[in-house]
């Protein structure tokens, strides 16, 4: 995760090169808005988009980002993951501090 320009946080999700290129990143702007950028080109893209490449930009305004996070956690739970273990693993792997209390 990097800090760059007016982006408070940026994370490259995928950067594939070769005969089929794909780039996906997520960024949170200084104003809190979440942006996801998607670019793809190569064989088969024309079938999907009618063009030789495809670009998409998704934004979620800051005031809706926390609700999205809660729904993402709910979706993670729906995939047979032990929710707290999955979130702790993600936090550990990315150096994100957390606290757990269990009884």
Biopython code that builds the backbone (N, CA, C, O; Angstrom):
import numpy as np
from Bio.PDB.StructureBuilder import StructureBuilder

atoms = [
    (1, "UNK", "N", (0.853, -1.153, 0.000)),
    (1, "UNK", "CA", (0.000, 0.000, 0.000)),
    (1, "UNK", "C", (0.911, 1.230, 0.000)),
    (1, "UNK", "O", (1.886, 1.290, 0.748)),
    (2, "UNK", "N", (0.590, 2.179, -0.822)),
    (2, "UNK", "CA", (1.440, 3.358, -0.934)),
    (2, "UNK", "C", (0.627, 4.629, -0.754)),
    (2, "UNK", "O", (-0.598, 4.632, -0.874)),
    (3, "UNK", "N", (1.339, 5.701, -0.464)),
    (3, "UNK", "CA", (0.739, 7.027, -0.450)),
    (3, "UNK", "C", (1.318, 7.782, -1.628)),
    (3, "UNK", "O", (2.536, 7.829, -1.800)),
    (4, "UNK", "N", (0.455, 8.376, -2.442)),
    (4, "UNK", "CA", (0.915, 8.983, -3.683)),
    (4, "UNK", "C", (0.022, 10.165, -4.051)),
    (4, "UNK", "O", (-1.199, 10.022, -4.121)),
    (5, "UNK", "N", (0.621, 11.324, -4.285)),
    (5, "UNK", "CA", (-0.144, 12.492, -4.714)),
    (5, "UNK", "C", (-1.260, 12.806, -3.748)),
    (5, "UNK", "O", (-1.048, 12.847, -2.536)),
    (6, "UNK", "N", (-2.464, 13.031, -4.285)),
    (6, "UNK", "CA", (-3.587, 13.324, -3.405)),
    (6, "UNK", "C", (-4.308, 12.048, -2.967)),
    (6, "UNK", "O", (-5.355, 12.122, -2.325)),
    (7, "UNK", "N", (-3.758, 10.883, -3.307)),
    (7, "UNK", "CA", (-4.319, 9.628, -2.838)),
    (7, "UNK", "C", (-3.755, 9.341, -1.459)),
    (7, "UNK", "O", (-2.538, 9.284, -1.285)),
    (8, "UNK", "N", (-4.621, 9.161, -0.488)),
    (8, "UNK", "CA", (-4.168, 8.873, 0.861)),
    (8, "UNK", "C", (-3.588, 7.457, 0.932)),
    (8, "UNK", "O", (-2.564, 7.240, 1.579)),
    (9, "UNK", "N", (-4.233, 6.502, 0.275)),
    (9, "UNK", "CA", (-3.778, 5.106, 0.249)),
    (9, "UNK", "C", (-4.025, 4.526, -1.133)),
    (9, "UNK", "O", (-5.028, 4.837, -1.775)),
    (10, "UNK", "N", (-3.102, 3.678, -1.589)),
    (10, "UNK", "CA", (-3.293, 3.007, -2.875)),
    (10, "UNK", "C", (-2.775, 1.585, -2.759)),
    (10, "UNK", "O", (-1.720, 1.347, -2.172)),
    (11, "UNK", "N", (-3.518, 0.641, -3.319)),
    (11, "UNK", "CA", (-3.156, -0.761, -3.286)),
    (11, "UNK", "C", (-3.335, -1.352, -4.680)),
    (11, "UNK", "O", (-4.432, -1.303, -5.236)),
    (12, "UNK", "N", (-2.265, -1.910, -5.251)),
    (12, "UNK", "CA", (-2.369, -2.601, -6.535)),
    (12, "UNK", "C", (-2.937, -3.988, -6.251)),
    (12, "UNK", "O", (-2.357, -4.755, -5.483)),
    (13, "UNK", "N", (-4.058, -4.305, -6.863)),
    (13, "UNK", "CA", (-4.723, -5.588, -6.666)),
    (13, "UNK", "C", (-4.205, -6.609, -7.663)),
    (13, "UNK", "O", (-3.965, -7.763, -7.306)),
    (14, "UNK", "N", (-4.033, -6.191, -8.910)),
    (14, "UNK", "CA", (-3.499, -7.085, -9.942)),
    (14, "UNK", "C", (-2.750, -6.258, -10.976)),
    (14, "UNK", "O", (-3.173, -5.162, -11.342)),
    (15, "UNK", "N", (-1.642, -6.798, -11.435)),
    (15, "UNK", "CA", (-0.868, -6.169, -12.504)),
    (15, "UNK", "C", (-0.301, -7.289, -13.362)),
    (15, "UNK", "O", (0.815, -7.752, -13.127)),
    (16, "UNK", "N", (-1.066, -7.724, -14.352)),
    (16, "UNK", "CA", (-0.702, -8.840, -15.211)),
    (16, "UNK", "C", (-0.253, -8.310, -16.566)),
    (16, "UNK", "O", (-0.934, -7.485, -17.174)),
    (17, "UNK", "N", (0.886, -8.783, -17.032)),
    (17, "UNK", "CA", (1.373, -8.388, -18.352)),
    (17, "UNK", "C", (1.503, -9.625, -19.225)),
    (17, "UNK", "O", (1.414, -10.751, -18.735)),
    (18, "UNK", "N", (1.713, -9.419, -20.503)),
    (18, "UNK", "CA", (1.821, -10.518, -21.446)),
    (18, "UNK", "C", (0.806, -10.335, -22.555)),
    (18, "UNK", "O", (0.467, -9.208, -22.915)),
    (19, "UNK", "N", (0.312, -11.462, -23.107)),
    (19, "UNK", "CA", (-0.646, -11.366, -24.207)),
    (19, "UNK", "C", (-1.989, -10.798, -23.737)),
    (19, "UNK", "O", (-2.757, -10.250, -24.528)),
    (20, "UNK", "N", (-2.249, -10.935, -22.467)),
    (20, "UNK", "CA", (-3.464, -10.356, -21.887)),
    (20, "UNK", "C", (-3.031, -9.500, -20.703)),
    (20, "UNK", "O", (-2.556, -10.021, -19.695)),
    (21, "UNK", "N", (-3.196, -8.189, -20.828)),
    (21, "UNK", "CA", (-2.823, -7.273, -19.749)),
    (21, "UNK", "C", (-4.033, -6.938, -18.911)),
    (21, "UNK", "O", (-5.127, -6.712, -19.427)),
    (22, "UNK", "N", (-3.817, -6.910, -17.599)),
    (22, "UNK", "CA", (-4.898, -6.489, -16.704)),
    (22, "UNK", "C", (-4.272, -5.743, -15.538)),
    (22, "UNK", "O", (-3.274, -6.176, -14.961)),
    (23, "UNK", "N", (-4.881, -4.610, -15.203)),
    (23, "UNK", "CA", (-4.418, -3.814, -14.075)),
    (23, "UNK", "C", (-5.640, -3.386, -13.264)),
    (23, "UNK", "O", (-6.595, -2.819, -13.796)),
    (24, "UNK", "N", (-5.583, -3.673, -11.961)),
    (24, "UNK", "CA", (-6.662, -3.279, -11.059)),
    (24, "UNK", "C", (-6.015, -2.653, -9.830)),
    (24, "UNK", "O", (-5.101, -3.230, -9.241)),
    (25, "UNK", "N", (-6.482, -1.490, -9.450)),
    (25, "UNK", "CA", (-6.003, -0.909, -8.204)),
    (25, "UNK", "C", (-7.151, -0.271, -7.451)),
    (25, "UNK", "O", (-8.186, 0.080, -8.017)),
    (26, "UNK", "N", (-6.931, -0.135, -6.157)),
    (26, "UNK", "CA", (-7.897, 0.522, -5.286)),
    (26, "UNK", "C", (-7.171, 1.655, -4.594)),
    (26, "UNK", "O", (-6.016, 1.509, -4.194)),
    (27, "UNK", "N", (-7.841, 2.776, -4.454)),
    (27, "UNK", "CA", (-7.234, 3.932, -3.800)),
    (27, "UNK", "C", (-8.286, 4.645, -2.973)),
    (27, "UNK", "O", (-9.464, 4.693, -3.327)),
    (28, "UNK", "N", (-7.828, 5.194, -1.867)),
    (28, "UNK", "CA", (-8.678, 6.060, -1.059)),
    (28, "UNK", "C", (-8.067, 7.445, -1.130)),
    (28, "UNK", "O", (-6.949, 7.680, -0.673)),
    (29, "UNK", "N", (-8.829, 8.352, -1.711)),
    (29, "UNK", "CA", (-8.366, 9.734, -1.863)),
    (29, "UNK", "C", (-8.291, 10.414, -0.502)),
    (29, "UNK", "O", (-8.855, 9.923, 0.476)),
    (30, "UNK", "N", (-7.601, 11.528, -0.443)),
    (30, "UNK", "CA", (-7.477, 12.293, 0.798)),
    (30, "UNK", "C", (-8.853, 12.678, 1.358)),
    (30, "UNK", "O", (-9.005, 12.819, 2.571)),
    (31, "UNK", "N", (-9.849, 12.848, 0.489)),
    (31, "UNK", "CA", (-11.198, 13.203, 0.946)),
    (31, "UNK", "C", (-11.995, 11.982, 1.416)),
    (31, "UNK", "O", (-13.150, 12.118, 1.820)),
    (32, "UNK", "N", (-11.384, 10.780, 1.368)),
    (32, "UNK", "CA", (-12.028, 9.562, 1.861)),
    (32, "UNK", "C", (-12.754, 8.755, 0.810)),
    (32, "UNK", "O", (-13.226, 7.659, 1.111)),
    (33, "UNK", "N", (-12.864, 9.254, -0.419)),
    (33, "UNK", "CA", (-13.556, 8.523, -1.485)),
    (33, "UNK", "C", (-12.716, 7.325, -1.929)),
    (33, "UNK", "O", (-11.507, 7.440, -2.130)),
    (34, "UNK", "N", (-13.378, 6.175, -2.077)),
    (34, "UNK", "CA", (-12.740, 4.952, -2.556)),
    (34, "UNK", "C", (-12.871, 4.893, -4.067)),
    (34, "UNK", "O", (-13.967, 5.043, -4.605)),
    (35, "UNK", "N", (-11.755, 4.676, -4.753)),
    (35, "UNK", "CA", (-11.758, 4.518, -6.211)),
    (35, "UNK", "C", (-11.171, 3.161, -6.564)),
    (35, "UNK", "O", (-10.150, 2.756, -6.009)),
    (36, "UNK", "N", (-11.815, 2.464, -7.483)),
    (36, "UNK", "CA", (-11.265, 1.226, -8.031)),
    (36, "UNK", "C", (-11.145, 1.434, -9.532)),
    (36, "UNK", "O", (-12.104, 1.808, -10.206)),
    (37, "UNK", "N", (-9.935, 1.180, -10.041)),
    (37, "UNK", "CA", (-9.636, 1.359, -11.455)),
    (37, "UNK", "C", (-9.339, -0.006, -12.052)),
    (37, "UNK", "O", (-8.585, -0.791, -11.479)),
    (38, "UNK", "N", (-9.937, -0.288, -13.215)),
    (38, "UNK", "CA", (-9.766, -1.575, -13.894)),
    (38, "UNK", "C", (-9.414, -1.301, -15.348)),
    (38, "UNK", "O", (-10.085, -0.517, -16.018)),
    (39, "UNK", "N", (-8.352, -1.955, -15.839)),
    (39, "UNK", "CA", (-7.964, -1.868, -17.244)),
    (39, "UNK", "C", (-7.608, -3.260, -17.720)),
    (39, "UNK", "O", (-6.919, -4.000, -17.016)),
    (40, "UNK", "N", (-8.068, -3.626, -18.905)),
    (40, "UNK", "CA", (-7.744, -4.930, -19.470)),
    (40, "UNK", "C", (-7.679, -4.824, -20.988)),
    (40, "UNK", "O", (-8.483, -4.125, -21.604)),
    (41, "UNK", "N", (-6.715, -5.525, -21.589)),
    (41, "UNK", "CA", (-6.678, -5.669, -23.041)),
    (41, "UNK", "C", (-6.062, -7.014, -23.394)),
    (41, "UNK", "O", (-5.431, -7.665, -22.561)),
    (42, "UNK", "N", (-6.253, -7.412, -24.629)),
    (42, "UNK", "CA", (-5.733, -8.698, -25.081)),
    (42, "UNK", "C", (-6.836, -9.542, -25.677)),
    (42, "UNK", "O", (-7.967, -9.082, -25.832)),
    (43, "UNK", "N", (-6.504, -10.788, -26.013)),
    (43, "UNK", "CA", (-7.471, -11.683, -26.650)),
    (43, "UNK", "C", (-8.740, -11.840, -25.817)),
    (43, "UNK", "O", (-8.678, -12.046, -24.605)),
    (44, "UNK", "N", (-9.867, -11.742, -26.468)),
    (44, "UNK", "CA", (-11.147, -11.965, -25.814)),
    (44, "UNK", "C", (-11.822, -10.713, -25.298)),
    (44, "UNK", "O", (-13.028, -10.724, -25.051)),
    (45, "UNK", "N", (-11.079, -9.637, -25.130)),
    (45, "UNK", "CA", (-11.690, -8.404, -24.607)),
    (45, "UNK", "C", (-12.693, -7.850, -25.602)),
    (45, "UNK", "O", (-13.740, -7.339, -25.204)),
    (46, "UNK", "N", (-12.390, -7.945, -26.894)),
    (46, "UNK", "CA", (-13.321, -7.425, -27.899)),
    (46, "UNK", "C", (-14.660, -8.148, -27.850)),
    (46, "UNK", "O", (-15.696, -7.550, -28.138)),
    (47, "UNK", "N", (-14.651, -9.434, -27.487)),
    (47, "UNK", "CA", (-15.897, -10.186, -27.350)),
    (47, "UNK", "C", (-16.731, -9.600, -26.210)),
    (47, "UNK", "O", (-17.952, -9.487, -26.315)),
    (48, "UNK", "N", (-16.055, -9.229, -25.123)),
    (48, "UNK", "CA", (-16.735, -8.695, -23.946)),
    (48, "UNK", "C", (-17.202, -7.264, -24.149)),
    (48, "UNK", "O", (-18.341, -6.927, -23.827)),
    (49, "UNK", "N", (-16.318, -6.417, -24.686)),
    (49, "UNK", "CA", (-16.630, -4.991, -24.739)),
    (49, "UNK", "C", (-16.865, -4.438, -26.143)),
    (49, "UNK", "O", (-17.339, -3.312, -26.296)),
    (50, "UNK", "N", (-16.531, -5.233, -27.179)),
    (50, "UNK", "CA", (-16.644, -4.732, -28.547)),
    (50, "UNK", "C", (-15.470, -3.860, -28.946)),
    (50, "UNK", "O", (-15.443, -3.339, -30.061)),
    (51, "UNK", "N", (-14.502, -3.689, -28.065)),
    (51, "UNK", "CA", (-13.312, -2.881, -28.314)),
    (51, "UNK", "C", (-12.072, -3.704, -28.001)),
    (51, "UNK", "O", (-12.175, -4.813, -27.477)),
    (52, "UNK", "N", (-10.895, -3.163, -28.323)),
    (52, "UNK", "CA", (-9.654, -3.897, -28.072)),
    (52, "UNK", "C", (-9.187, -3.793, -26.630)),
    (52, "UNK", "O", (-8.295, -4.528, -26.209)),
    (53, "UNK", "N", (-9.787, -2.880, -25.868)),
    (53, "UNK", "CA", (-9.460, -2.792, -24.450)),
    (53, "UNK", "C", (-10.704, -2.389, -23.671)),
    (53, "UNK", "O", (-11.719, -1.998, -24.245)),
    (54, "UNK", "N", (-10.602, -2.492, -22.361)),
    (54, "UNK", "CA", (-11.736, -2.189, -21.503)),
    (54, "UNK", "C", (-11.224, -1.462, -20.269)),
    (54, "UNK", "O", (-10.252, -1.891, -19.647)),
    (55, "UNK", "N", (-11.876, -0.370, -19.920)),
    (55, "UNK", "CA", (-11.534, 0.378, -18.714)),
    (55, "UNK", "C", (-12.803, 0.626, -17.921)),
    (55, "UNK", "O", (-13.869, 0.876, -18.485)),
    (56, "UNK", "N", (-12.673, 0.553, -16.606)),
    (56, "UNK", "CA", (-13.807, 0.843, -15.727)),
    (56, "UNK", "C", (-13.294, 1.567, -14.494)),
    (56, "UNK", "O", (-12.185, 1.315, -14.023)),
    (57, "UNK", "N", (-14.113, 2.464, -13.983)),
    (57, "UNK", "CA", (-13.770, 3.245, -12.810)),
    (57, "UNK", "C", (-14.972, 3.233, -11.879)),
    (57, "UNK", "O", (-16.062, 3.662, -12.257)),
    (58, "UNK", "N", (-14.773, 2.745, -10.669)),
    (58, "UNK", "CA", (-15.837, 2.696, -9.670)),
    (58, "UNK", "C", (-15.443, 3.610, -8.522)),
    (58, "UNK", "O", (-14.300, 3.575, -8.069)),
    (59, "UNK", "N", (-16.375, 4.427, -8.046)),
    (59, "UNK", "CA", (-16.081, 5.263, -6.881)),
    (59, "UNK", "C", (-17.197, 5.103, -5.850)),
    (59, "UNK", "O", (-18.377, 5.003, -6.188)),
    (60, "UNK", "N", (-16.790, 5.084, -4.599)),
    (60, "UNK", "CA", (-17.714, 5.040, -3.468)),
    (60, "UNK", "C", (-17.364, 6.240, -2.595)),
    (60, "UNK", "O", (-16.242, 6.341, -2.099)),
    (61, "UNK", "N", (-18.307, 7.138, -2.406)),
    (61, "UNK", "CA", (-18.045, 8.334, -1.621)),
    (61, "UNK", "C", (-17.765, 7.970, -0.167)),
    (61, "UNK", "O", (-18.247, 6.958, 0.341)),
    (62, "UNK", "N", (-16.981, 8.811, 0.485)),
    (62, "UNK", "CA", (-16.499, 8.544, 1.840)),
    (62, "UNK", "C", (-17.620, 8.183, 2.811)),
    (62, "UNK", "O", (-17.454, 7.284, 3.635)),
    (63, "UNK", "N", (-18.750, 8.866, 2.725)),
    (63, "UNK", "CA", (-19.821, 8.628, 3.691)),
    (63, "UNK", "C", (-20.473, 7.260, 3.519)),
    (63, "UNK", "O", (-21.223, 6.829, 4.395)),
    (64, "UNK", "N", (-20.203, 6.558, 2.398)),
    (64, "UNK", "CA", (-20.782, 5.233, 2.159)),
    (64, "UNK", "C", (-19.749, 4.112, 2.293)),
    (64, "UNK", "O", (-20.095, 2.932, 2.231)),
    (65, "UNK", "N", (-18.499, 4.483, 2.475)),
    (65, "UNK", "CA", (-17.405, 3.504, 2.507)),
    (65, "UNK", "C", (-17.512, 2.540, 3.689)),
    (65, "UNK", "O", (-17.259, 1.346, 3.527)),
    (66, "UNK", "N", (-17.883, 3.033, 4.873)),
    (66, "UNK", "CA", (-17.988, 2.159, 6.041)),
    (66, "UNK", "C", (-19.097, 1.127, 5.862)),
    (66, "UNK", "O", (-18.940, -0.022, 6.273)),
    (67, "UNK", "N", (-20.211, 1.520, 5.258)),
    (67, "UNK", "CA", (-21.293, 0.578, 5.001)),
    (67, "UNK", "C", (-20.826, -0.497, 4.013)),
    (67, "UNK", "O", (-21.150, -1.674, 4.170)),
    (68, "UNK", "N", (-20.074, -0.088, 3.009)),
    (68, "UNK", "CA", (-19.518, -1.060, 2.066)),
    (68, "UNK", "C", (-18.609, -2.046, 2.798)),
    (68, "UNK", "O", (-18.663, -3.248, 2.538)),
    (69, "UNK", "N", (-17.779, -1.551, 3.705)),
    (69, "UNK", "CA", (-16.894, -2.417, 4.484)),
    (69, "UNK", "C", (-17.700, -3.452, 5.262)),
    (69, "UNK", "O", (-17.335, -4.627, 5.282)),
    (70, "UNK", "N", (-18.777, -3.039, 5.895)),
    (70, "UNK", "CA", (-19.607, -3.983, 6.646)),
    (70, "UNK", "C", (-20.205, -5.052, 5.736)),
    (70, "UNK", "O", (-20.274, -6.221, 6.117)),
    (71, "UNK", "N", (-20.635, -4.664, 4.544)),
    (71, "UNK", "CA", (-21.188, -5.644, 3.604)),
    (71, "UNK", "C", (-20.102, -6.582, 3.062)),
    (71, "UNK", "O", (-20.369, -7.755, 2.804)),
    (72, "UNK", "N", (-18.892, -6.070, 2.891)),
    (72, "UNK", "CA", (-17.782, -6.941, 2.475)),
    (72, "UNK", "C", (-17.463, -7.975, 3.550)),
    (72, "UNK", "O", (-17.180, -9.132, 3.239)),
    (73, "UNK", "N", (-17.508, -7.560, 4.809)),
    (73, "UNK", "CA", (-17.288, -8.500, 5.913)),
    (73, "UNK", "C", (-18.389, -9.556, 5.914)),
    (73, "UNK", "O", (-18.117, -10.740, 6.113)),
    (74, "UNK", "N", (-19.616, -9.134, 5.696)),
    (74, "UNK", "CA", (-20.735, -10.086, 5.628)),
    (74, "UNK", "C", (-20.533, -11.065, 4.473)),
    (74, "UNK", "O", (-20.786, -12.260, 4.627)),
    (75, "UNK", "N", (-20.078, -10.572, 3.314)),
    (75, "UNK", "CA", (-19.831, -11.442, 2.162)),
    (75, "UNK", "C", (-18.699, -12.423, 2.451)),
    (75, "UNK", "O", (-18.765, -13.578, 2.028)),
    (76, "UNK", "N", (-17.678, -11.990, 3.153)),
    (76, "UNK", "CA", (-16.577, -12.872, 3.523)),
    (76, "UNK", "C", (-17.091, -13.994, 4.415)),
    (76, "UNK", "O", (-16.684, -15.145, 4.259)),
    (77, "UNK", "N", (-17.969, -13.675, 5.336)),
    (77, "UNK", "CA", (-18.561, -14.674, 6.226)),
    (77, "UNK", "C", (-19.357, -15.706, 5.421)),
    (77, "UNK", "O", (-19.372, -16.885, 5.775)),
    (78, "UNK", "N", (-20.008, -15.278, 4.357)),
    (78, "UNK", "CA", (-20.831, -16.168, 3.559)),
    (78, "UNK", "C", (-20.044, -17.187, 2.742)),
    (78, "UNK", "O", (-20.640, -18.050, 2.097)),
    (79, "UNK", "N", (-18.714, -17.101, 2.760)),
    (79, "UNK", "CA", (-17.884, -18.039, 1.994)),
    (79, "UNK", "C", (-17.193, -19.041, 2.910)),
    (79, "UNK", "O", (-16.050, -19.426, 2.665)),
    (80, "UNK", "N", (-17.886, -19.464, 3.966)),
    (80, "UNK", "CA", (-17.414, -20.493, 4.893)),
    (80, "UNK", "C", (-16.099, -20.166, 5.571)),
    (80, "UNK", "O", (-15.386, -21.075, 5.994)),
    (81, "UNK", "N", (-15.765, -18.905, 5.683)),
    (81, "UNK", "CA", (-14.553, -18.506, 6.405)),
    (81, "UNK", "C", (-14.925, -18.222, 7.849)),
    (81, "UNK", "O", (-15.994, -17.679, 8.128)),
    (82, "UNK", "N", (-14.042, -18.589, 8.761)),
    (82, "UNK", "CA", (-14.220, -18.159, 10.147)),
    (82, "UNK", "C", (-13.902, -16.665, 10.145)),
    (82, "UNK", "O", (-12.747, -16.273, 9.978)),
    (83, "UNK", "N", (-14.912, -15.847, 10.327)),
    (83, "UNK", "CA", (-14.807, -14.418, 10.060)),
    (83, "UNK", "C", (-13.693, -13.741, 10.845)),
    (83, "UNK", "O", (-12.919, -12.974, 10.271)),
    (84, "UNK", "N", (-13.594, -14.008, 12.149)),
    (84, "UNK", "CA", (-12.539, -13.340, 12.911)),
    (84, "UNK", "C", (-11.166, -13.835, 12.488)),
    (84, "UNK", "O", (-10.230, -13.042, 12.389)),
    (85, "UNK", "N", (-11.029, -15.133, 12.235)),
    (85, "UNK", "CA", (-9.735, -15.673, 11.794)),
    (85, "UNK", "C", (-9.332, -15.094, 10.448)),
    (85, "UNK", "O", (-8.171, -14.742, 10.240)),
    (86, "UNK", "N", (-10.286, -14.996, 9.536)),
    (86, "UNK", "CA", (-9.989, -14.454, 8.206)),
    (86, "UNK", "C", (-9.550, -12.998, 8.305)),
    (86, "UNK", "O", (-8.580, -12.598, 7.662)),
    (87, "UNK", "N", (-10.255, -12.205, 9.104)),
    (87, "UNK", "CA", (-9.899, -10.794, 9.240)),
    (87, "UNK", "C", (-8.563, -10.621, 9.954)),
    (87, "UNK", "O", (-7.782, -9.744, 9.586)),
    (88, "UNK", "N", (-8.285, -11.444, 10.973)),
    (88, "UNK", "CA", (-6.992, -11.366, 11.657)),
    (88, "UNK", "C", (-5.856, -11.743, 10.714)),
    (88, "UNK", "O", (-4.794, -11.122, 10.745)),
    (89, "UNK", "N", (-6.071, -12.749, 9.881)),
    (89, "UNK", "CA", (-5.044, -13.148, 8.914)),
    (89, "UNK", "C", (-4.750, -12.015, 7.949)),
    (89, "UNK", "O", (-3.588, -11.706, 7.686)),
    (90, "UNK", "N", (-5.796, -11.394, 7.420)),
    (90, "UNK", "CA", (-5.619, -10.255, 6.508)),
    (90, "UNK", "C", (-4.868, -9.128, 7.220)),
    (90, "UNK", "O", (-3.950, -8.535, 6.653)),
    (91, "UNK", "N", (-5.259, -8.834, 8.461)),
    (91, "UNK", "CA", (-4.600, -7.769, 9.221)),
    (91, "UNK", "C", (-3.125, -8.101, 9.453)),
    (91, "UNK", "O", (-2.261, -7.252, 9.239)),
    (92, "UNK", "N", (-2.832, -9.328, 9.888)),
    (92, "UNK", "CA", (-1.439, -9.737, 10.140)),
    (92, "UNK", "C", (-0.598, -9.629, 8.882)),
    (92, "UNK", "O", (0.495, -9.063, 8.903)),
    (93, "UNK", "N", (-1.109, -10.172, 7.787)),
    (93, "UNK", "CA", (-0.352, -10.195, 6.524)),
    (93, "UNK", "C", (-0.062, -8.795, 5.998)),
    (93, "UNK", "O", (0.858, -8.615, 5.199)),
    (94, "UNK", "N", (-0.823, -7.814, 6.429)),
    (94, "UNK", "CA", (-0.668, -6.459, 5.909)),
    (94, "UNK", "C", (-0.215, -5.453, 6.958)),
    (94, "UNK", "O", (-0.265, -4.245, 6.730)),
    (95, "UNK", "N", (0.227, -5.954, 8.108)),
    (95, "UNK", "CA", (0.746, -5.081, 9.144)),
    (95, "UNK", "C", (-0.279, -4.130, 9.733)),
    (95, "UNK", "O", (0.057, -3.015, 10.130)),
    (96, "UNK", "N", (-1.524, -4.568, 9.791)),
    (96, "UNK", "CA", (-2.602, -3.739, 10.323)),
    (96, "UNK", "C", (-2.840, -4.136, 11.782)),
    (96, "UNK", "O", (-3.181, -5.286, 12.059)),
    (97, "UNK", "N", (-2.663, -3.201, 12.713)),
    (97, "UNK", "CA", (-2.878, -3.536, 14.133)),
    (97, "UNK", "C", (-4.352, -3.884, 14.401)),
    (97, "UNK", "O", (-5.261, -3.323, 13.788)),
    (98, "UNK", "N", (-4.559, -4.811, 15.322)),
    (98, "UNK", "CA", (-5.911, -5.172, 15.717)),
    (98, "UNK", "C", (-5.875, -5.660, 17.155)),
    (98, "UNK", "O", (-4.808, -5.895, 17.722)),
    (99, "UNK", "N", (-7.042, -5.805, 17.724)),
    (99, "UNK", "CA", (-7.182, -6.317, 19.082)),
    (99, "UNK", "C", (-8.276, -7.360, 19.077)),
    (99, "UNK", "O", (-9.301, -7.175, 18.421)),
    (100, "UNK", "N", (-8.081, -8.454, 19.793)),
    (100, "UNK", "CA", (-9.090, -9.499, 19.886)),
    (100, "UNK", "C", (-9.321, -9.821, 21.355)),
    (100, "UNK", "O", (-8.371, -10.017, 22.114)),
    (101, "UNK", "N", (-10.565, -9.873, 21.744)),
    (101, "UNK", "CA", (-10.935, -10.337, 23.076)),
    (101, "UNK", "C", (-11.915, -11.484, 22.882)),
    (101, "UNK", "O", (-12.887, -11.355, 22.138)),
    (102, "UNK", "N", (-11.665, -12.593, 23.542)),
    (102, "UNK", "CA", (-12.605, -13.715, 23.457)),
    (102, "UNK", "C", (-12.801, -14.294, 24.852)),
    (102, "UNK", "O", (-11.905, -14.222, 25.693)),
    (103, "UNK", "N", (-13.957, -14.857, 25.088)),
    (103, "UNK", "CA", (-14.299, -15.362, 26.410)),
    (103, "UNK", "C", (-14.826, -16.761, 26.307)),
    (103, "UNK", "O", (-15.172, -17.368, 27.321)),
]
sb = StructureBuilder()
sb.init_structure("model")
sb.init_model(0)
sb.init_chain("A")
sb.init_seg("    ")
for serial, (resi, resn, name, xyz) in enumerate(atoms, 1):
    if name == "N":
        sb.init_residue(resn, " ", resi, " ")
    sb.init_atom(name, np.array(xyz, "f"), 0.0, 1.0, " ", f" {name:<3s}", serial, name[0])
structure = sb.get_structure()
